[in-house]
């Protein structure tokens, strides 16, 4: 029987989302989380594939604005909730959804699409490149100390109720102020402030409910942390673990004070950190970075839907004038040569008949777009070819970002 690919009808959401849950292992969300996800789903930007009355494929696209080098917040489709039923694998279902979705994103006037991948091998063939990494740590707080700079005495730490709307508003304001300072962060629409405080299955896995501590100076909230405590004891005594979810601060003293707080909570000896930028300053505050168990993994994947508009939307660290020959079989409107000129003030990217300086695919361009993956590194992997001597060094330096790009949360 032929399948039917169509925009999601709100009345079909429950069945559609149930298909997604089964595809990701069949563990059902809590009613609270499910209700929140239904409220955040943009039905007109979501697709379902149906075989008769059964949903066998899902894909959505949130309306985000993505911070890019230079501080601009660029409209981007946050590709999400993508699944294919196990009964319908290898039938082109995913490709048909990706084809329709990128065509839709283009008609919406959004030059970027971004996603987090359940498996890294899936999305390269659709032009998505791994553009950010996340830093993970498991810190032995029985042996590692966090230093706090002079002047931190003026920072007040205060426990707060994370579900209090006023607390959520204050925390969201701190987050929002950070967005434009680091590429890869997402400007969130109303409702997203509830996502970090939804308690799911972790609460039933030996952890405490979510806890919140605010960092204030003269009554102004400068930062916050959200975390859970997993108490544990053995015959030698307490050995609990703090599971850090979020920590943001607009002030270096508030930032250091919050890190010291989560590393010195009584009856704990481990601080587990799941997602931080790879250049996170806590690495310069700890007494022994070797005992922090640092690892990195891929995070945000970026797809340039409209090459010219996307490259014009960001700025460049140093002056650049290069002709990029882009190979893009999945979005053929991007194929061809583009002259990129730009600096710290702005950029222009237009089609040209001039000879190519660099040759690369849309996947490599997506990987390098936020400034965290260097074109020079990709060239050493034979994924970028230099046609004009010197062009690689020029472009690679120009594309870099002062701060490592970072996606602070999934979607």
C-alpha positions in Angstrom: 0.0 0.0 0.0 1.3 3.5 -0.9 2.1 5.8 2.0 0.7 9.3 2.3 3.1 12.2 3.4 1.1 15.2 4.7 1.2 18.1 7.1 0.1 17.1 10.6 -3.5 17.6 11.6 -3.7 18.7 15.3 -6.3 16.0 15.8 -3.7 13.3 14.9 -1.0 14.6 17.3 -1.5 11.9 19.9 -1.1 9.0 17.4 1.7 10.8 15.7 3.6 11.4 18.9 3.0 7.8 20.0 4.8 6.7 16.8 7.7 8.8 17.8 7.8 7.2 21.4 7.7 3.7 20.0 10.5 4.4 17.5 12.7 5.7 20.4 12.2 2.6 22.5 8.6 2.7 23.6 9.2 4.5 26.9 6.3 6.8 27.4 6.7 10.4 28.5 5.1 11.6 31.7 1.7 13.2 31.2 3.3 16.6 32.1 6.0 16.3 29.5 3.7 15.0 26.9 1.3 17.9 27.4 4.2 20.4 27.1 5.4 18.8 23.9 1.9 19.0 22.4 1.7 22.7 23.3 5.1 23.3 21.7 4.5 21.3 18.5 4.0 23.6 15.5 1.5 21.5 13.6 1.7 23.4 10.4 5.5 22.8 10.4 5.2 19.1 11.2 4.9 16.1 8.8 3.5 12.6 9.1 3.8 9.6 6.9 0.7 7.4 7.0 0.2 3.8 5.8 -3.6 3.5 5.8 -4.6 4.6 9.3 -1.2 4.0 10.8 1.4 6.8 11.3 4.8 5.3 10.2 6.9 8.5 10.0 7.2 11.8 11.9 9.2 15.0 11.5 8.7 18.5 12.9 10.4 21.9 12.7 10.4 24.4 15.6 10.7 28.1 14.8 14.0 29.1 16.4 16.4 32.0 16.0 20.0 30.8 16.0 22.9 32.9 17.3 25.7 33.1 14.7 29.1 34.6 14.7 28.7 38.4 15.0 25.7 38.1 17.3 22.8 38.0 14.8 19.9 35.8 15.6 19.0 34.1 12.4 15.7 32.3 11.8 16.3 28.6 11.7 14.1 25.5 11.4 14.8 23.3 14.5 14.3 19.8 13.0 12.9 17.6 15.6 10.8 14.5 16.5 12.1 12.6 13.4 11.3 8.9 13.4 10.4 6.0 11.1 8.5 3.0 12.3 10.6 -0.2 12.4 8.1 -1.8 10.0 8.8 0.8 7.3 12.6 1.1 7.3 14.5 1.2 4.0 11.6 2.3 2.0 12.7 5.9 1.5 10.4 7.2 4.2 13.1 9.3 5.9 14.4 10.7 2.6 10.9 11.7 1.5 10.4 13.6 4.8 13.8 15.3 4.6 13.1 16.3 0.9 9.7 17.8 1.8 10.9 19.5 4.9 13.9 21.3 3.3 11.6 22.4 0.4 9.2 23.8 3.1 12.0 25.5 5.0 13.1 27.2 1.8 9.5 28.5 1.2 9.3 29.8 4.8 12.3 32.0 4.0 14.6 30.4 6.6 18.2 30.0 5.4 19.2 27.5 8.1 18.0 24.1 9.4 19.5 22.6 12.5 19.1 19.4 14.4 20.6 17.0 17.0 21.2 13.5 15.6 20.2 10.3 17.4 22.9 8.6 15.2 25.7 10.7 13.6 25.7 8.7 10.3 22.1 9.6 9.4 22.0 13.2 8.3 25.3 13.9 6.4 23.6 12.6 3.3 21.1 15.4 3.6 23.7 18.1 3.9 23.9 18.5 7.7 27.3 19.0 9.2 28.3 18.5 12.8 29.0 22.1 13.8 29.2 22.1 17.6 30.5 19.8 20.4 29.4 19.5 24.0 31.8 19.0 26.8 31.0 16.4 29.5 32.7 16.0 32.8 32.6 13.7 35.9 34.4 15.7 38.6 35.8 14.1 41.7 34.8 16.8 44.1 36.5 15.0 47.0 39.8 16.0 45.4 39.0 18.9 43.1 38.4 22.4 44.4 36.9 25.4 42.6 38.6 28.7 43.1 36.5 31.9 43.3 38.0 35.2 42.3 38.3 38.1 44.7 35.1 40.1 45.1 32.8 37.1 45.1 31.7 38.0 48.6 29.2 40.4 47.1 27.3 37.5 45.4 24.4 36.1 47.3 23.3 32.5 46.6 19.6 31.8 47.3 17.5 28.6 46.9 14.4 29.1 44.8 11.5 27.0 43.7 12.2 26.1 40.0 8.5 25.8 39.2 7.7 29.3 40.4 6.7 31.4 37.4 8.7 34.4 38.7 11.8 32.2 39.1 11.4 30.8 35.6 11.0 34.3 34.3 14.2 35.4 36.0 16.2 32.4 34.8 14.9 32.8 31.3 16.1 36.4 31.3 19.6 35.3 32.3 19.5 32.7 29.5 18.2 35.2 26.9 21.0 37.6 27.7 23.6 34.9 27.0 22.2 33.9 23.6 23.7 36.5 21.3 27.1 36.1 23.0 27.8 32.6 21.8 27.1 31.0 18.4 24.9 28.0 18.4 22.5 29.1 21.2 18.8 29.3 20.5 16.5 32.2 21.1 13.5 30.4 22.6 9.9 31.1 22.0 7.4 31.5 24.9 6.7 28.1 26.6 10.3 26.9 26.3 11.1 28.2 29.8 9.0 25.3 31.1 11.2 22.6 29.4 14.1 22.7 31.8 11.9 22.2 34.8 9.7 19.3 33.7 10.6 16.3 36.0 10.7 13.1 34.0 11.9 9.6 34.7 15.1 10.8 36.4 13.1 11.7 39.5 12.2 8.0 39.8 15.8 6.9 39.3 17.1 7.6 42.7 17.4 11.4 42.1 15.9 14.3 44.0 13.4 16.6 42.3 14.9 19.4 40.4 16.6 22.1 42.6 17.4 25.7 41.7 19.8 28.2 43.2 20.0 31.8 42.1 23.1 34.1 42.2 22.2 37.7 43.1 23.9 41.0 43.7 21.9 43.8 45.3 18.7 41.9 44.5 19.5 41.4 40.8 19.6 37.9 39.5 22.9 37.4 37.7 22.9 33.7 37.3 21.3 30.4 38.2 21.9 26.7 38.3 19.4 23.8 38.0 20.5 20.4 39.3 19.5 17.1 40.9 21.0 15.2 43.8 21.4 11.5 43.8 22.1 10.5 47.4 24.2 7.4 48.0 26.0 5.8 50.9 28.4 2.9 51.4 30.2 1.5 54.4 32.7 4.4 54.3 30.0 7.1 54.4 28.2 9.4 51.9 29.2 9.4 48.2 26.3 11.2 46.5 26.3 12.7 43.0 25.2 16.1 41.8 23.7 15.9 38.3 24.2 19.4 36.8 21.5 20.3 34.3 22.0 24.1 33.7 24.4 26.8 34.9 24.3 30.3 33.4 25.6 33.6 34.7 26.1 37.0 33.1 28.8 37.9 35.6 32.2 36.1 36.2 31.9 36.3 40.0 28.4 34.8 39.9 29.5 32.1 37.5 32.4 31.1 39.8 30.3 31.2 42.9 27.7 28.9 41.3 30.4 26.4 40.2 31.9 26.4 43.7 28.4 25.8 45.2 27.5 22.8 43.1 31.0 21.3 43.7 30.8 21.6 47.5 27.3 20.3 48.4 27.4 18.3 51.5 27.3 14.4 51.4 28.4 14.4 47.7 31.7 13.5 46.0 30.9 13.6 42.3 29.6 16.4 40.1 28.3 15.0 36.8 28.1 17.5 33.9 26.4 16.5 30.7 26.6 19.5 28.4 28.9 22.5 28.5 30.8 24.4 25.8 34.2 23.0 25.0 35.8 26.2 26.1 33.8 26.5 29.3 35.8 28.6 31.9 35.2 26.2 34.7 38.2 24.4 33.4 40.3 27.3 34.5 38.7 27.4 38.0 39.3 23.8 39.0 42.3 22.8 41.0 43.0 19.6 39.0 41.5 19.4 35.5 42.8 15.8 35.1 40.3 14.6 37.7 37.4 16.2 35.9 36.9 13.2 33.5 36.5 15.4 30.4 35.0 14.0 27.2 33.4 15.6 24.1 30.8 14.5 21.7 28.9 15.9 18.7 25.9 18.1 19.3 24.3 20.5 16.8 24.2 19.7 13.1 23.7 22.7 10.7 22.3 22.7 7.2 22.6 25.7 4.9 19.2 25.8 3.1 20.1 29.0 1.2 23.9 29.3 0.9 24.0 32.9 0.0 21.6 34.2 2.6 23.1 32.0 5.4 26.7 33.2 4.7 25.5 36.8 4.6 23.8 36.5 7.9 27.0 36.1 9.9 30.2 38.2 10.2 33.8 37.0 9.8 36.7 37.3 12.2 39.1 38.6 9.6 38.6 40.1 6.1 37.7 37.4 3.5 37.2 37.3 -0.2 36.9 33.8 -1.6 35.0 31.9 -4.2 33.4 28.8 -2.8 32.3 26.0 -5.2 29.5 24.2 -3.4 28.4 20.7 -4.2 24.8 20.0 -3.0 23.0 17.3 -4.7 20.1 17.2 -2.2 19.4 21.0 -2.5 20.6 21.6 -6.1 19.6 25.3 -5.9 22.8 25.8 -3.8 25.1 24.1 -6.4 27.7 26.3 -8.1 30.2 29.0 -7.2 29.6 31.7 -4.6 31.8 34.8 -4.0 31.9 35.5 -0.2 33.3 38.8 0.9 33.1 39.9 4.5 34.7 41.1 7.7 33.6 41.9 11.3 31.0 44.4 10.0 29.1 42.3 7.5 29.2 40.1 4.5 28.0 39.6 0.9 27.6 36.3 -0.8 26.6 36.2 -4.5 26.8 33.8 -7.4 29.8 34.2 -9.6 31.4 32.7 -12.8 34.9 33.3 -11.3 37.2 30.3 -10.8 36.8 28.5 -7.5 39.2 29.1 -4.6 37.8 26.3 -2.3 35.7 23.3 -3.3 33.4 21.7 -0.6 30.0 20.1 -0.1 27.1 21.5 1.8 27.9 19.2 4.7 31.3 20.7 5.2 29.9 24.2 4.9 27.4 23.4 7.6 30.1 22.0 9.9 32.2 25.2 9.5 29.3 27.7 9.6 29.3 28.5 13.3 33.1 28.8 13.6 33.8 25.8 15.8 35.1 23.4 13.0 37.9 24.8 11.0 38.0 24.6 7.2 41.7 23.8 7.5 40.9 20.7 9.6 38.3 19.6 7.1 40.9 20.0 4.4 43.3 17.8 6.2 40.6 15.2 6.1 40.3 15.7 2.3 36.8 17.1 2.7 37.7 20.6 1.5 39.9 21.2 -1.6 42.0 24.3 -2.1 42.1 25.5 -5.7 43.9 28.8 -5.0 47.0 28.7 -2.8 46.3 30.8 0.4 42.6 30.7 0.1 42.2 27.9 2.7 44.2 29.8 5.4 42.2 33.0 4.6 38.8 31.4 4.8 39.6 29.2 7.7 40.7 32.1 9.9 37.8 34.2 8.9 35.2 31.6 9.7 36.4 31.0 13.3 34.6 32.3 16.4 36.1 33.8 19.5 33.9 31.6 21.6 33.2 28.0 20.8 29.7 27.5 19.4 27.4 25.6 21.8 23.9 24.2 21.9 22.9 24.3 25.5 19.9 22.0 25.3 18.2 19.6 22.9 15.0 20.0 21.1 
